[in-house]
Amino acid sequence: MKKWKCGVCGFIHDGDNAPEKCPKCGAPKEKFVLLDEAAAKLVERSRHTNTLHTRAITLARDLEAVCKEGIKDNLDPACVDVFNKSLAHAYEMMKLSMTEIQGHMNKGKWG
């Protein structure tokens, strides 16, 4: 499928033709440029990878909640230690994926 990029805000439109106006910023159709095949493929690949990163962030957030509940439960010192270590890893994992998405955005690989 063809991909059109708004020259004003960067919105990517999928379709045979550019939209009459940009759904994000309202720019007219004339402001859209057709992406070449390589750029369009990169947008699709980036969409997939960014979706995986957002899923990883969600899982890390869920793990954070579980760890905090385990710490609060405070069954014994060994359990609390495991939950504290896991909490630190979950936070680190979340930050790594967030940083990678930010890098994609800075490179125009969000689409």
Biopython code that builds the backbone (N, CA, C, O; Angstrom):
import numpy as np
from Bio.PDB.StructureBuilder import StructureBuilder

atoms = [
    (1, "MET", "N", (0.837, -1.170, 0.000)),
    (1, "MET", "CA", (0.000, 0.000, 0.000)),
    (1, "MET", "C", (0.891, 1.246, 0.000)),
    (1, "MET", "O", (1.931, 1.272, 0.658)),
    (2, "LYS", "N", (0.483, 2.256, -0.729)),
    (2, "LYS", "CA", (1.239, 3.499, -0.788)),
    (2, "LYS", "C", (1.193, 4.226, 0.553)),
    (2, "LYS", "O", (0.233, 4.118, 1.316)),
    (3, "LYS", "N", (2.252, 4.960, 0.804)),
    (3, "LYS", "CA", (2.338, 5.746, 2.037)),
    (3, "LYS", "C", (2.668, 7.181, 1.653)),
    (3, "LYS", "O", (3.556, 7.443, 0.842)),
    (4, "TRP", "N", (1.929, 8.098, 2.258)),
    (4, "TRP", "CA", (2.081, 9.525, 2.000)),
    (4, "TRP", "C", (2.461, 10.205, 3.309)),
    (4, "TRP", "O", (1.874, 9.924, 4.354)),
    (5, "LYS", "N", (3.453, 11.107, 3.247)),
    (5, "LYS", "CA", (3.902, 11.790, 4.452)),
    (5, "LYS", "C", (3.552, 13.279, 4.358)),
    (5, "LYS", "O", (3.824, 13.943, 3.358)),
    (6, "CYS", "N", (2.940, 13.775, 5.433)),
    (6, "CYS", "CA", (2.622, 15.190, 5.512)),
    (6, "CYS", "C", (3.924, 15.977, 5.693)),
    (6, "CYS", "O", (4.697, 15.705, 6.611)),
    (7, "GLY", "N", (4.154, 16.940, 4.824)),
    (7, "GLY", "CA", (5.352, 17.749, 4.898)),
    (7, "GLY", "C", (5.336, 18.762, 6.030)),
    (7, "GLY", "O", (6.354, 19.391, 6.318)),
    (8, "VAL", "N", (4.177, 18.925, 6.679)),
    (8, "VAL", "CA", (4.058, 19.880, 7.776)),
    (8, "VAL", "C", (4.319, 19.208, 9.119)),
    (8, "VAL", "O", (5.149, 19.675, 9.900)),
    (9, "CYS", "N", (3.610, 18.108, 9.391)),
    (9, "CYS", "CA", (3.703, 17.484, 10.725)),
    (9, "CYS", "C", (4.315, 16.082, 10.718)),
    (9, "CYS", "O", (4.642, 15.552, 11.780)),
    (10, "GLY", "N", (4.477, 15.474, 9.541)),
    (10, "GLY", "CA", (5.075, 14.143, 9.472)),
    (10, "GLY", "C", (4.093, 12.988, 9.546)),
    (10, "GLY", "O", (4.510, 11.830, 9.532)),
    (11, "PHE", "N", (2.786, 13.275, 9.627)),
    (11, "PHE", "CA", (1.771, 12.215, 9.675)),
    (11, "PHE", "C", (1.921, 11.320, 8.450)),
    (11, "PHE", "O", (2.123, 11.814, 7.341)),
    (12, "ILE", "N", (1.822, 10.005, 8.645)),
    (12, "ILE", "CA", (1.895, 9.045, 7.538)),
    (12, "ILE", "C", (0.485, 8.549, 7.235)),
    (12, "ILE", "O", (-0.209, 8.030, 8.109)),
    (13, "HIS", "N", (0.081, 8.717, 5.988)),
    (13, "HIS", "CA", (-1.226, 8.248, 5.530)),
    (13, "HIS", "C", (-1.019, 7.032, 4.642)),
    (13, "HIS", "O", (-0.146, 7.038, 3.774)),
    (14, "ASP", "N", (-1.816, 5.987, 4.852)),
    (14, "ASP", "CA", (-1.785, 4.789, 4.014)),
    (14, "ASP", "C", (-2.953, 4.856, 3.038)),
    (14, "ASP", "O", (-4.102, 5.008, 3.453)),
    (15, "GLY", "N", (-2.669, 4.743, 1.756)),
    (15, "GLY", "CA", (-3.748, 4.745, 0.770)),
    (15, "GLY", "C", (-3.222, 5.005, -0.628)),
    (15, "GLY", "O", (-2.063, 5.378, -0.813)),
    (16, "ASP", "N", (-4.081, 4.806, -1.601)),
    (16, "ASP", "CA", (-3.688, 5.006, -2.997)),
    (16, "ASP", "C", (-3.414, 6.475, -3.299)),
    (16, "ASP", "O", (-2.593, 6.791, -4.160)),
    (17, "ASN", "N", (-4.102, 7.375, -2.590)),
    (17, "ASN", "CA", (-3.943, 8.810, -2.798)),
    (17, "ASN", "C", (-3.743, 9.499, -1.454)),
    (17, "ASN", "O", (-4.114, 8.970, -0.405)),
    (18, "ALA", "N", (-3.157, 10.675, -1.505)),
    (18, "ALA", "CA", (-3.027, 11.483, -0.290)),
    (18, "ALA", "C", (-4.423, 11.934, 0.148)),
    (18, "ALA", "O", (-5.310, 12.100, -0.690)),
    (19, "PRO", "N", (-4.622, 12.133, 1.447)),
    (19, "PRO", "CA", (-5.925, 12.613, 1.914)),
    (19, "PRO", "C", (-6.139, 14.069, 1.486)),
    (19, "PRO", "O", (-5.179, 14.779, 1.187)),
    (20, "GLU", "N", (-7.384, 14.503, 1.460)),
    (20, "GLU", "CA", (-7.695, 15.884, 1.090)),
    (20, "GLU", "C", (-7.060, 16.874, 2.064)),
    (20, "GLU", "O", (-6.646, 17.966, 1.672)),
    (21, "LYS", "N", (-6.989, 16.482, 3.331)),
    (21, "LYS", "CA", (-6.277, 17.289, 4.321)),
    (21, "LYS", "C", (-5.714, 16.351, 5.373)),
    (21, "LYS", "O", (-6.226, 15.252, 5.584)),
    (22, "CYS", "N", (-4.662, 16.797, 6.024)),
    (22, "CYS", "CA", (-4.004, 15.982, 7.042)),
    (22, "CYS", "C", (-4.918, 15.843, 8.258)),
    (22, "CYS", "O", (-5.399, 16.845, 8.788)),
    (23, "PRO", "N", (-5.160, 14.611, 8.702)),
    (23, "PRO", "CA", (-6.004, 14.407, 9.884)),
    (23, "PRO", "C", (-5.395, 14.993, 11.161)),
    (23, "PRO", "O", (-6.119, 15.287, 12.112)),
    (24, "LYS", "N", (-4.076, 15.164, 11.187)),
    (24, "LYS", "CA", (-3.414, 15.692, 12.383)),
    (24, "LYS", "C", (-3.366, 17.210, 12.402)),
    (24, "LYS", "O", (-3.801, 17.842, 13.364)),
    (25, "CYS", "N", (-2.831, 17.796, 11.326)),
    (25, "CYS", "CA", (-2.593, 19.252, 11.353)),
    (25, "CYS", "C", (-3.481, 20.046, 10.400)),
    (25, "CYS", "O", (-3.486, 21.276, 10.439)),
    (26, "GLY", "N", (-4.233, 19.351, 9.543)),
    (26, "GLY", "CA", (-5.127, 20.044, 8.624)),
    (26, "GLY", "C", (-4.462, 20.558, 7.359)),
    (26, "GLY", "O", (-5.106, 21.248, 6.569)),
    (27, "ALA", "N", (-3.188, 20.242, 7.146)),
    (27, "ALA", "CA", (-2.496, 20.694, 5.932)),
    (27, "ALA", "C", (-3.207, 20.146, 4.701)),
    (27, "ALA", "O", (-3.758, 19.046, 4.743)),
    (28, "PRO", "N", (-3.201, 20.905, 3.598)),
    (28, "PRO", "CA", (-3.879, 20.442, 2.375)),
    (28, "PRO", "C", (-3.138, 19.291, 1.705)),
    (28, "PRO", "O", (-1.964, 19.038, 1.975)),
    (29, "LYS", "N", (-3.848, 18.614, 0.835)),
    (29, "LYS", "CA", (-3.340, 17.458, 0.095)),
    (29, "LYS", "C", (-1.982, 17.731, -0.561)),
    (29, "LYS", "O", (-1.130, 16.845, -0.628)),
    (30, "GLU", "N", (-1.792, 18.947, -1.038)),
    (30, "GLU", "CA", (-0.566, 19.309, -1.755)),
    (30, "GLU", "C", (0.692, 19.220, -0.880)),
    (30, "GLU", "O", (1.806, 19.173, -1.401)),
    (31, "LYS", "N", (0.516, 19.198, 0.423)),
    (31, "LYS", "CA", (1.662, 19.132, 1.341)),
    (31, "LYS", "C", (2.151, 17.701, 1.552)),
    (31, "LYS", "O", (3.186, 17.494, 2.185)),
    (32, "PHE", "N", (1.424, 16.710, 1.031)),
    (32, "PHE", "CA", (1.820, 15.312, 1.186)),
    (32, "PHE", "C", (2.770, 14.898, 0.076)),
    (32, "PHE", "O", (2.615, 15.296, -1.079)),
    (33, "VAL", "N", (3.765, 14.085, 0.453)),
    (33, "VAL", "CA", (4.682, 13.514, -0.537)),
    (33, "VAL", "C", (4.564, 11.993, -0.474)),
    (33, "VAL", "O", (4.419, 11.402, 0.596)),
    (34, "LEU", "N", (4.630, 11.390, -1.633)),
    (34, "LEU", "CA", (4.582, 9.937, -1.721)),
    (34, "LEU", "C", (5.939, 9.374, -1.331)),
    (34, "LEU", "O", (6.963, 9.764, -1.891)),
    (35, "LEU", "N", (5.948, 8.454, -0.367)),
    (35, "LEU", "CA", (7.201, 7.812, 0.042)),
    (35, "LEU", "C", (7.600, 6.769, -0.991)),
    (35, "LEU", "O", (6.750, 6.074, -1.548)),
    (36, "ASP", "N", (8.898, 6.667, -1.241)),
    (36, "ASP", "CA", (9.346, 5.622, -2.155)),
    (36, "ASP", "C", (9.187, 4.263, -1.472)),
    (36, "ASP", "O", (8.908, 4.187, -0.275)),
    (37, "GLU", "N", (9.364, 3.215, -2.233)),
    (37, "GLU", "CA", (9.118, 1.859, -1.724)),
    (37, "GLU", "C", (9.991, 1.516, -0.516)),
    (37, "GLU", "O", (9.517, 0.896, 0.436)),
    (38, "ALA", "N", (11.255, 1.915, -0.553)),
    (38, "ALA", "CA", (12.157, 1.625, 0.564)),
    (38, "ALA", "C", (11.702, 2.338, 1.834)),
    (38, "ALA", "O", (11.702, 1.744, 2.912)),
    (39, "ALA", "N", (11.318, 3.598, 1.714)),
    (39, "ALA", "CA", (10.847, 4.349, 2.882)),
    (39, "ALA", "C", (9.536, 3.778, 3.410)),
    (39, "ALA", "O", (9.330, 3.710, 4.621)),
    (40, "ALA", "N", (8.650, 3.367, 2.505)),
    (40, "ALA", "CA", (7.371, 2.782, 2.921)),
    (40, "ALA", "C", (7.596, 1.467, 3.668)),
    (40, "ALA", "O", (6.913, 1.190, 4.653)),
    (41, "LYS", "N", (8.541, 0.664, 3.208)),
    (41, "LYS", "CA", (8.855, -0.595, 3.892)),
    (41, "LYS", "C", (9.443, -0.323, 5.276)),
    (41, "LYS", "O", (9.139, -1.036, 6.232)),
    (42, "LEU", "N", (10.280, 0.703, 5.382)),
    (42, "LEU", "CA", (10.855, 1.054, 6.669)),
    (42, "LEU", "C", (9.767, 1.493, 7.653)),
    (42, "LEU", "O", (9.833, 1.168, 8.838)),
    (43, "VAL", "N", (8.776, 2.224, 7.166)),
    (43, "VAL", "CA", (7.656, 2.633, 8.019)),
    (43, "VAL", "C", (6.941, 1.390, 8.556)),
    (43, "VAL", "O", (6.644, 1.317, 9.749)),
    (44, "GLU", "N", (6.664, 0.424, 7.697)),
    (44, "GLU", "CA", (5.982, -0.807, 8.138)),
    (44, "GLU", "C", (6.821, -1.572, 9.148)),
    (44, "GLU", "O", (6.303, -2.029, 10.167)),
    (45, "ARG", "N", (8.113, -1.714, 8.874)),
    (45, "ARG", "CA", (8.994, -2.411, 9.817)),
    (45, "ARG", "C", (9.036, -1.681, 11.143)),
    (45, "ARG", "O", (8.984, -2.305, 12.202)),
    (46, "SER", "N", (9.130, -0.357, 11.089)),
    (46, "SER", "CA", (9.185, 0.437, 12.314)),
    (46, "SER", "C", (7.890, 0.318, 13.104)),
    (46, "SER", "O", (7.916, 0.235, 14.331)),
    (47, "ARG", "N", (6.765, 0.310, 12.412)),
    (47, "ARG", "CA", (5.485, 0.153, 13.110)),
    (47, "ARG", "C", (5.459, -1.148, 13.885)),
    (47, "ARG", "O", (5.006, -1.191, 15.028)),
    (48, "HIS", "N", (5.946, -2.210, 13.260)),
    (48, "HIS", "CA", (5.959, -3.515, 13.925)),
    (48, "HIS", "C", (6.876, -3.489, 15.151)),
    (48, "HIS", "O", (6.478, -3.905, 16.239)),
    (49, "THR", "N", (8.103, -2.999, 14.967)),
    (49, "THR", "CA", (9.059, -2.973, 16.071)),
    (49, "THR", "C", (8.582, -2.063, 17.196)),
    (49, "THR", "O", (8.721, -2.405, 18.371)),
    (50, "ASN", "N", (8.021, -0.911, 16.846)),
    (50, "ASN", "CA", (7.524, 0.006, 17.872)),
    (50, "ASN", "C", (6.368, -0.610, 18.646)),
    (50, "ASN", "O", (6.232, -0.374, 19.847)),
    (51, "THR", "N", (5.539, -1.391, 17.976)),
    (51, "THR", "CA", (4.457, -2.104, 18.661)),
    (51, "THR", "C", (5.037, -3.109, 19.653)),
    (51, "THR", "O", (4.527, -3.250, 20.764)),
    (52, "LEU", "N", (6.095, -3.803, 19.256)),
    (52, "LEU", "CA", (6.740, -4.751, 20.170)),
    (52, "LEU", "C", (7.315, -4.027, 21.382)),
    (52, "LEU", "O", (7.198, -4.507, 22.510)),
    (53, "HIS", "N", (7.932, -2.875, 21.149)),
    (53, "HIS", "CA", (8.465, -2.098, 22.274)),
    (53, "HIS", "C", (7.347, -1.632, 23.210)),
    (53, "HIS", "O", (7.507, -1.675, 24.430)),
    (54, "THR", "N", (6.236, -1.193, 22.660)),
    (54, "THR", "CA", (5.139, -0.744, 23.530)),
    (54, "THR", "C", (4.572, -1.912, 24.325)),
    (54, "THR", "O", (4.166, -1.741, 25.474)),
    (55, "ARG", "N", (4.541, -3.098, 23.722)),
    (55, "ARG", "CA", (4.103, -4.290, 24.467)),
    (55, "ARG", "C", (5.077, -4.601, 25.595)),
    (55, "ARG", "O", (4.660, -4.939, 26.703)),
    (56, "ALA", "N", (6.395, -4.487, 25.313)),
    (56, "ALA", "CA", (7.405, -4.742, 26.343)),
    (56, "ALA", "C", (7.268, -3.739, 27.488)),
    (56, "ALA", "O", (7.423, -4.105, 28.653)),
    (57, "ILE", "N", (6.982, -2.484, 27.167)),
    (57, "ILE", "CA", (6.779, -1.469, 28.202)),
    (57, "ILE", "C", (5.578, -1.817, 29.064)),
    (57, "ILE", "O", (5.634, -1.701, 30.288)),
    (58, "THR", "N", (4.496, -2.244, 28.432)),
    (58, "THR", "CA", (3.294, -2.629, 29.176)),
    (58, "THR", "C", (3.580, -3.816, 30.096)),
    (58, "THR", "O", (3.148, -3.831, 31.248)),
    (59, "LEU", "N", (4.302, -4.802, 29.589)),
    (59, "LEU", "CA", (4.650, -5.963, 30.425)),
    (59, "LEU", "C", (5.534, -5.552, 31.593)),
    (59, "LEU", "O", (5.363, -6.044, 32.708)),
    (60, "ALA", "N", (6.481, -4.648, 31.339)),
    (60, "ALA", "CA", (7.351, -4.174, 32.424)),
    (60, "ALA", "C", (6.536, -3.433, 33.476)),
    (60, "ALA", "O", (6.788, -3.585, 34.671)),
    (61, "ARG", "N", (5.563, -2.634, 33.047)),
    (61, "ARG", "CA", (4.690, -1.925, 33.995)),
    (61, "ARG", "C", (3.874, -2.922, 34.823)),
    (61, "ARG", "O", (3.692, -2.740, 36.026)),
    (62, "ASP", "N", (3.392, -3.967, 34.170)),
    (62, "ASP", "CA", (2.644, -5.000, 34.896)),
    (62, "ASP", "C", (3.547, -5.694, 35.919)),
    (62, "ASP", "O", (3.135, -5.950, 37.050)),
    (63, "LEU", "N", (4.775, -5.994, 35.510)),
    (63, "LEU", "CA", (5.723, -6.629, 36.424)),
    (63, "LEU", "C", (6.049, -5.709, 37.597)),
    (63, "LEU", "O", (6.203, -6.178, 38.725)),
    (64, "GLU", "N", (6.154, -4.417, 37.346)),
    (64, "GLU", "CA", (6.377, -3.460, 38.432)),
    (64, "GLU", "C", (5.256, -3.555, 39.473)),
    (64, "GLU", "O", (5.513, -3.583, 40.677)),
    (65, "ALA", "N", (4.024, -3.602, 38.996)),
    (65, "ALA", "CA", (2.878, -3.668, 39.913)),
    (65, "ALA", "C", (2.908, -4.944, 40.743)),
    (65, "ALA", "O", (2.634, -4.915, 41.943)),
    (66, "VAL", "N", (3.242, -6.061, 40.108)),
    (66, "VAL", "CA", (3.322, -7.334, 40.824)),
    (66, "VAL", "C", (4.418, -7.276, 41.883)),
    (66, "VAL", "O", (4.223, -7.715, 43.016)),
    (67, "CYS", "N", (5.563, -6.735, 41.507)),
    (67, "CYS", "CA", (6.683, -6.646, 42.453)),
    (67, "CYS", "C", (6.335, -5.751, 43.641)),
    (67, "CYS", "O", (6.646, -6.088, 44.783)),
    (68, "LYS", "N", (5.703, -4.637, 43.382)),
    (68, "LYS", "CA", (5.320, -3.736, 44.473)),
    (68, "LYS", "C", (4.329, -4.414, 45.414)),
    (68, "LYS", "O", (4.387, -4.226, 46.629)),
    (69, "GLU", "N", (3.420, -5.200, 44.846)),
    (69, "GLU", "CA", (2.478, -5.951, 45.685)),
    (69, "GLU", "C", (3.215, -6.993, 46.521)),
    (69, "GLU", "O", (2.900, -7.194, 47.694)),
    (70, "GLY", "N", (4.205, -7.658, 45.907)),
    (70, "GLY", "CA", (4.996, -8.650, 46.629)),
    (70, "GLY", "C", (5.817, -8.029, 47.747)),
    (70, "GLY", "O", (5.955, -8.607, 48.825)),
    (71, "ILE", "N", (6.360, -6.846, 47.483)),
    (71, "ILE", "CA", (7.126, -6.130, 48.516)),
    (71, "ILE", "C", (6.200, -5.749, 49.668)),
    (71, "ILE", "O", (6.556, -5.889, 50.838)),
    (72, "LYS", "N", (5.031, -5.274, 49.329)),
    (72, "LYS", "CA", (4.052, -4.875, 50.350)),
    (72, "LYS", "C", (3.594, -6.082, 51.165)),
    (72, "LYS", "O", (3.393, -5.979, 52.375)),
    (73, "ASP", "N", (3.431, -7.220, 50.502)),
    (73, "ASP", "CA", (3.000, -8.442, 51.183)),
    (73, "ASP", "C", (4.020, -8.870, 52.240)),
    (73, "ASP", "O", (3.654, -9.339, 53.318)),
    (74, "ASN", "N", (5.312, -8.699, 51.911)),
    (74, "ASN", "CA", (6.387, -8.870, 52.883)),
    (74, "ASN", "C", (6.345, -10.224, 53.599)),
    (74, "ASN", "O", (6.435, -10.292, 54.825)),
    (75, "LEU", "N", (6.208, -11.304, 52.812)),
    (75, "LEU", "CA", (6.152, -12.637, 53.415)),
    (75, "LEU", "C", (7.422, -12.944, 54.205)),
    (75, "LEU", "O", (7.358, -13.334, 55.371)),
    (76, "ASP", "N", (8.562, -12.767, 53.570)),
    (76, "ASP", "CA", (9.831, -12.979, 54.258)),
    (76, "ASP", "C", (10.921, -12.213, 53.509)),
    (76, "ASP", "O", (10.706, -11.781, 52.376)),
    (77, "PRO", "N", (12.080, -12.042, 54.127)),
    (77, "PRO", "CA", (13.143, -11.236, 53.504)),
    (77, "PRO", "C", (13.580, -11.743, 52.125)),
    (77, "PRO", "O", (13.880, -10.942, 51.239)),
    (78, "ALA", "N", (13.619, -13.060, 51.941)),
    (78, "ALA", "CA", (14.043, -13.599, 50.643)),
    (78, "ALA", "C", (13.062, -13.212, 49.536)),
    (78, "ALA", "O", (13.474, -12.842, 48.437)),
    (79, "CYS", "N", (11.763, -13.298, 49.831)),
    (79, "CYS", "CA", (10.748, -12.908, 48.841)),
    (79, "CYS", "C", (10.858, -11.421, 48.508)),
    (79, "CYS", "O", (10.817, -11.031, 47.341)),
    (80, "VAL", "N", (10.995, -10.612, 49.527)),
    (80, "VAL", "CA", (11.107, -9.170, 49.316)),
    (80, "VAL", "C", (12.348, -8.862, 48.481)),
    (80, "VAL", "O", (12.307, -7.987, 47.617)),
    (81, "ASP", "N", (13.436, -9.563, 48.725)),
    (81, "ASP", "CA", (14.663, -9.371, 47.957)),
    (81, "ASP", "C", (14.436, -9.680, 46.474)),
    (81, "ASP", "O", (14.857, -8.918, 45.604)),
    (82, "VAL", "N", (13.775, -10.791, 46.200)),
    (82, "VAL", "CA", (13.489, -11.164, 44.805)),
    (82, "VAL", "C", (12.599, -10.111, 44.149)),
    (82, "VAL", "O", (12.847, -9.717, 43.010)),
    (83, "PHE", "N", (11.577, -9.658, 44.851)),
    (83, "PHE", "CA", (10.686, -8.640, 44.289)),
    (83, "PHE", "C", (11.421, -7.318, 44.067)),
    (83, "PHE", "O", (11.189, -6.648, 43.062)),
    (84, "ASN", "N", (12.298, -6.939, 44.985)),
    (84, "ASN", "CA", (13.081, -5.713, 44.795)),
    (84, "ASN", "C", (14.001, -5.808, 43.579)),
    (84, "ASN", "O", (14.095, -4.864, 42.795)),
    (85, "LYS", "N", (14.675, -6.939, 43.423)),
    (85, "LYS", "CA", (15.550, -7.135, 42.267)),
    (85, "LYS", "C", (14.748, -7.144, 40.966)),
    (85, "LYS", "O", (15.153, -6.537, 39.975)),
    (86, "SER", "N", (13.621, -7.831, 40.979)),
    (86, "SER", "CA", (12.777, -7.896, 39.786)),
    (86, "SER", "C", (12.214, -6.523, 39.435)),
    (86, "SER", "O", (12.098, -6.172, 38.261)),
    (87, "LEU", "N", (11.867, -5.753, 40.458)),
    (87, "LEU", "CA", (11.355, -4.403, 40.242)),
    (87, "LEU", "C", (12.413, -3.546, 39.537)),
    (87, "LEU", "O", (12.099, -2.813, 38.600)),
    (88, "ALA", "N", (13.644, -3.642, 39.985)),
    (88, "ALA", "CA", (14.723, -2.870, 39.354)),
    (88, "ALA", "C", (14.908, -3.278, 37.896)),
    (88, "ALA", "O", (15.100, -2.424, 37.031)),
    (89, "HIS", "N", (14.850, -4.577, 37.622)),
    (89, "HIS", "CA", (14.988, -5.063, 36.239)),
    (89, "HIS", "C", (13.811, -4.612, 35.378)),
    (89, "HIS", "O", (14.000, -4.227, 34.225)),
    (90, "ALA", "N", (12.617, -4.656, 35.921)),
    (90, "ALA", "CA", (11.438, -4.234, 35.164)),
    (90, "ALA", "C", (11.557, -2.765, 34.779)),
    (90, "ALA", "O", (11.265, -2.386, 33.645)),
    (91, "TYR", "N", (11.984, -1.952, 35.722)),
    (91, "TYR", "CA", (12.142, -0.528, 35.453)),
    (91, "TYR", "C", (13.203, -0.298, 34.379)),
    (91, "TYR", "O", (13.017, 0.528, 33.485)),
    (92, "GLU", "N", (14.303, -1.019, 34.466)),
    (92, "GLU", "CA", (15.377, -0.908, 33.473)),
    (92, "GLU", "C", (14.885, -1.323, 32.086)),
    (92, "GLU", "O", (15.169, -0.647, 31.097)),
    (93, "MET", "N", (14.152, -2.428, 32.014)),
    (93, "MET", "CA", (13.614, -2.897, 30.735)),
    (93, "MET", "C", (12.682, -1.851, 30.125)),
    (93, "MET", "O", (12.744, -1.581, 28.926)),
    (94, "MET", "N", (11.827, -1.270, 30.949)),
    (94, "MET", "CA", (10.895, -0.268, 30.484)),
    (94, "MET", "C", (11.655, 0.936, 29.923)),
    (94, "MET", "O", (11.319, 1.430, 28.846)),
    (95, "LYS", "N", (12.662, 1.405, 30.632)),
    (95, "LYS", "CA", (13.436, 2.565, 30.186)),
    (95, "LYS", "C", (14.175, 2.275, 28.880)),
    (95, "LYS", "O", (14.272, 3.148, 28.017)),
    (96, "LEU", "N", (14.693, 1.059, 28.730)),
    (96, "LEU", "CA", (15.388, 0.701, 27.495)),
    (96, "LEU", "C", (14.456, 0.803, 26.286)),
    (96, "LEU", "O", (14.815, 1.397, 25.269)),
    (97, "SER", "N", (13.275, 0.229, 26.399)),
    (97, "SER", "CA", (12.330, 0.292, 25.277)),
    (97, "SER", "C", (11.850, 1.716, 25.025)),
    (97, "SER", "O", (11.689, 2.120, 23.873)),
    (98, "MET", "N", (11.621, 2.476, 26.087)),
    (98, "MET", "CA", (11.198, 3.871, 25.904)),
    (98, "MET", "C", (12.284, 4.670, 25.181)),
    (98, "MET", "O", (11.985, 5.486, 24.310)),
    (99, "THR", "N", (13.530, 4.434, 25.545)),
    (99, "THR", "CA", (14.635, 5.137, 24.910)),
    (99, "THR", "C", (14.754, 4.747, 23.443)),
    (99, "THR", "O", (15.033, 5.593, 22.593)),
    (100, "GLU", "N", (14.545, 3.486, 23.149)),
    (100, "GLU", "CA", (14.615, 3.029, 21.761)),
    (100, "GLU", "C", (13.505, 3.665, 20.929)),
    (100, "GLU", "O", (13.748, 4.093, 19.801)),
    (101, "ILE", "N", (12.301, 3.731, 21.467)),
    (101, "ILE", "CA", (11.201, 4.387, 20.750)),
    (101, "ILE", "C", (11.528, 5.857, 20.519)),
    (101, "ILE", "O", (11.279, 6.387, 19.436)),
    (102, "GLN", "N", (12.081, 6.514, 21.528)),
    (102, "GLN", "CA", (12.461, 7.914, 21.367)),
    (102, "GLN", "C", (13.475, 8.063, 20.224)),
    (102, "GLN", "O", (13.385, 8.996, 19.426)),
    (103, "GLY", "N", (14.429, 7.147, 20.155)),
    (103, "GLY", "CA", (15.399, 7.160, 19.060)),
    (103, "GLY", "C", (14.728, 6.988, 17.709)),
    (103, "GLY", "O", (15.085, 7.663, 16.744)),
    (104, "HIS", "N", (13.754, 6.084, 17.638)),
    (104, "HIS", "CA", (13.014, 5.884, 16.389)),
    (104, "HIS", "C", (12.290, 7.166, 15.990)),
    (104, "HIS", "O", (12.299, 7.558, 14.824)),
    (105, "MET", "N", (11.671, 7.805, 16.958)),
    (105, "MET", "CA", (10.944, 9.040, 16.681)),
    (105, "MET", "C", (11.897, 10.120, 16.161)),
    (105, "MET", "O", (11.577, 10.833, 15.210)),
    (106, "ASN", "N", (13.065, 10.232, 16.789)),
    (106, "ASN", "CA", (14.044, 11.240, 16.365)),
    (106, "ASN", "C", (14.561, 10.975, 14.947)),
    (106, "ASN", "O", (14.962, 11.902, 14.244)),
    (107, "LYS", "N", (14.547, 9.705, 14.535)),
    (107, "LYS", "CA", (15.015, 9.336, 13.199)),
    (107, "LYS", "C", (13.868, 9.303, 12.186)),
    (107, "LYS", "O", (14.086, 8.970, 11.021)),
    (108, "GLY", "N", (12.649, 9.644, 12.616)),
    (108, "GLY", "CA", (11.507, 9.591, 11.711)),
    (108, "GLY", "C", (11.028, 8.185, 11.442)),
    (108, "GLY", "O", (10.358, 7.940, 10.438)),
    (109, "LYS", "N", (11.362, 7.246, 12.329)),
    (109, "LYS", "CA", (10.984, 5.834, 12.150)),
    (109, "LYS", "C", (9.799, 5.486, 13.054)),
    (109, "LYS", "O", (9.789, 4.434, 13.693)),
    (110, "TRP", "N", (8.823, 6.352, 13.103)),
    (110, "TRP", "CA", (7.655, 6.056, 13.928)),
    (110, "TRP", "C", (6.479, 5.677, 13.052)),
    (110, "TRP", "O", (5.883, 4.617, 13.241)),
    (111, "GLY", "N", (6.139, 6.517, 12.105)),
    (111, "GLY", "CA", (5.116, 6.285, 11.087)),
    (111, "GLY", "C", (3.833, 5.791, 11.560)),
    (111, "GLY", "O", (2.923, 5.573, 10.760)),
]
sb = StructureBuilder()
sb.init_structure("model")
sb.init_model(0)
sb.init_chain("A")
sb.init_seg("    ")
for serial, (resi, resn, name, xyz) in enumerate(atoms, 1):
    if name == "N":
        sb.init_residue(resn, " ", resi, " ")
    sb.init_atom(name, np.array(xyz, "f"), 0.0, 1.0, " ", f" {name:<3s}", serial, name[0])
structure = sb.get_structure()
